[in-house]
Amino acid sequence: MTAELVRGQNHPLDRTRVEIRVAAGGPVVAGVTLGDEQGRLSGVEAVAHPGAPRRTGIEVPRQAAAEHRIAVDLDALSAAVHRVSVLLALPTGIGGLTAFGAAAAPSVTVTGLDGTGIARYTITGLGAESAVVAVELYRRQGTWKVRAVGQGYADGLPAMLRDQGLPQAAELAAEIEEAVGRGQARAVPAPAPLAAGRSERPGAGPAAPPAQDRPSPAPAAAADGPAPSGTGAGAGGGSAAGPGPGSGAGAKAAAGAKAGDLPPAPADGGPIDYRHPRRRSTPAPAAPAPSAARPAGTPPSAAGPTAPDGSPLPVAGDAAGWSMDERLYNQVWGMFEDLARSVAAYRSAADFAESRLEQELDRALADPRHRLGTAGEDARATARDKHATLVTQARAALDRDLAQLMAESEVVEPALPPAFARWDNPVWQGYHVPAERPMALRLGDLHLPEVLDLRIPMLVRLPLERGLWIDSGPDSYAHGGPGPERDIGRRELPGALTDGPPDESELRRLAMESAVAIAARLLAIHPAGDFAVQVIDPAGAAAPALAPLVESGALPAFPLPGAQGVTAVLEELTRRVELVQMAVRHRAADALPADLDTAEQLLIVHDFPHGFDDRALTRLRYLADEGPAVGVHLMLVADRAQSREYGPVLDPLWRSLLRITPVPDAHLADPWVGHAWTYEPPLAPKGSQVVRQVLGRLAAARKAS
């Protein structure tokens, strides 16, 4: 089973002859350095690169490419070699990427010679870096392990080589660039971007001329709060909010387009295609004979079902990706972007029709001869008819796209894995504790008022790169204003009131239930023992909501009340962050204390900032800033309005977290086209015992292990 690593994590190697496979969003240069116990290089002969692809026990590719395979024979290495570092760098002068942050996060997989996966690491969080130490194989007490490093360098290959103690770093970097230039004609094209490879939508207009964000699956900026940073969901992953919403922006940036751009009108006067330009695949080939199997790697749409008119029907997983989960993740992204673009086109057309109506009415009234009598009435009637025609045409185009999106949602939603699925999805009835870490998490649903029944999953990439603030104050309901879409969203919430806005106590209850639902999902989608939850509840008011966690053993006991409980939890997590940071910095993960819980931690703080003094606030802000990088994540349940009473000291913390609400609320702003998306929390259906059942199975798996 392939182990999914996060930055700083290591994994044992059960063999000494391995293959390292690299996949990136564009051409990259791959190399290997052979270092001593401190990672220092003896000279240029300790570097395998396109100009010198073979060293004893190592062979690397000769050119820049989007995919690489590196052969490593650890037994053949000199006894002085203790670290084998895999380097990735962006080539210059061939028209490729200039920064890793402009494309999908690269991934590195260590496999056996037979292709069996051992460990995989997706290098998230890269921005302006143009070179990165991806992973390293290191020798410790006679055995070899692989460690996820992810150390990036904005100054490129020379800075990376110099950091490994190579005096001739600049000269060797120039030699590598020259070798890459010579091999440019042999360079392998980049694979289709992750959001590409989708089937055409029937009736959506002519083919538009394919972008995955970084891992953060969204609408990402809070219209009334801080804008979420890009991940990675994911997303990254975090993480931006969205299907990954926060992400339309990331995808557009990767595609090289300006935010909010719409495709130009076709020259032949045909209908405009408002779909995202990177959501189209090549035409489907003829269906294979019944006895013929679909070749490996063929997109599902290429052999999928078709409608009576020959157009392809929606297929779950109809997107590019290395696994079904990734294909479904990218498909959800595409649905979000298609809906955003289609609604933006409709709103733009409606605004244009309204503006044109006002102009024509103004012209009619400007002429005194037309203000009275039949001439004026005819002019106004003509203007209104044109307005109605334009709006009707725009709505027809929107309805056509919405019908296809609804059909796609109906096949995608039932096919989602537990990490992406709602609590009412039947997949939870057959839940089994996973053996691998998930790539993303469903944080709720998103929809727009133009189509109230279409919910787009809000996916964020894992590990979480940004904490959450669940707003339990009355203002958390008021932002979206009244409307029919709010009633539709409320009737699915457990215990939600249907005769008016929830009161303050009801909101607090729903906010804590939302926090527990998210925590339960995080626990359920990770392997047993890989994720843990801690809670700060100074007033002891969260006990009813925490009962499922305590009864299942996911939370050892109800949190200690008062300042003593606050201090104990913060001290423990601060110590964990500091120790793991030192271990990562000095590459000494094996030296961590035996009593240190290395599982990822989620800290839930209820009724924040009640019970916090200045020292506790400082520690909490430290955890919010430094914790995500070493596996400590923060979730506050608090009334934003009440926290303002503590002055500007909490503003940095507020800005660093993604605000979500315990009731449907239109507060997530999409920076791609400017929509305000209505967010719905990920609560289980009223009266459902699914959360307790899932936590019970997880507890049984922990005992069995």
Secondary structure as UniProt FT lines:
FT   STRAND          3..5
FT   TURN            7..8
FT   STRAND          10..12
FT   STRAND          17..35
FT   TURN            37..38
FT   HELIX           44..46
FT   STRAND          47..49
FT   TURN            50..51
FT   STRAND          54..55
FT   TURN            56..57
FT   STRAND          58..59
FT   STRAND          65..73
FT   HELIX           74..76
FT   TURN            79..80
FT   STRAND          83..89
FT   HELIX           100..102
FT   STRAND          107..112
FT   TURN            113..114
FT   STRAND          117..122
FT   STRAND          131..140
FT   TURN            141..142
FT   STRAND          143..153
FT   TURN            154..155
FT   HELIX           157..163
FT   TURN            164..165
FT   TURN            167..168
FT   HELIX           169..182
FT   HELIX           184..186
FT   TURN            194..195
FT   TURN            202..203
FT   STRAND          221..222
FT   TURN            223..224
FT   TURN            235..237
FT   HELIX           248..255
FT   TURN            259..260
FT   TURN            267..268
FT   TURN            277..278
FT   TURN            290..291
FT   TURN            296..297
FT   HELIX           300..303
FT   TURN            308..309
FT   TURN            316..317
FT   HELIX           324..366
FT   HELIX           368..370
FT   HELIX           373..412
FT   HELIX           413..415
FT   TURN            418..420
FT   TURN            423..424
FT   HELIX           426..428
FT   TURN            429..430
FT   STRAND          440..448
FT   TURN            449..450
FT   STRAND          451..461
FT   STRAND          468..471
FT   HELIX           475..478
FT   TURN            479..480
FT   HELIX           484..490
FT   TURN            491..492
FT   TURN            494..495
FT   HELIX           504..525
FT   TURN            528..529
FT   STRAND          531..536
FT   TURN            538..539
FT   TURN            541..542
FT   HELIX           543..552
FT   HELIX           562..585
FT   TURN            586..587
FT   HELIX           589..591
FT   TURN            594..595
FT   STRAND          600..606
FT   TURN            607..611
FT   HELIX           614..626
FT   HELIX           628..630
FT   STRAND          632..638
FT   HELIX           640..643
FT   HELIX           644..650
FT   HELIX           651..656
FT   STRAND          658..660
FT   STRAND          665..669
FT   TURN            671..673
FT   STRAND          676..680
FT   TURN            686..687
FT   HELIX           690..704
//
